[in-house]
């Protein structure tokens, strides 16, 4: 896990196997204090970057989940980076 940046925001990084990707993303989004989600392949190339705000999370969840499921079928290892606001997860 890696942290960075001030302003009550921090970045965390998780190494995930492709088959675990969707479950990890759902868990992170469920925690509720995620502002941005970035999924990168094992070479560090960004595959998807999604801003997540409280009002938009519900509307975006289905299409984003479908895209993440598609990514999970073609990658073996990936990195999930999240920009998190301080002040509480589940």
Beta strands, then each sheet from edge to edge (+ up, - down):
strand 1: 9-17
strand 2: 34-41
strand 3: 46-51
strand 4: 77-85
sheet 1: 1+ 4- 2+ 3-
end
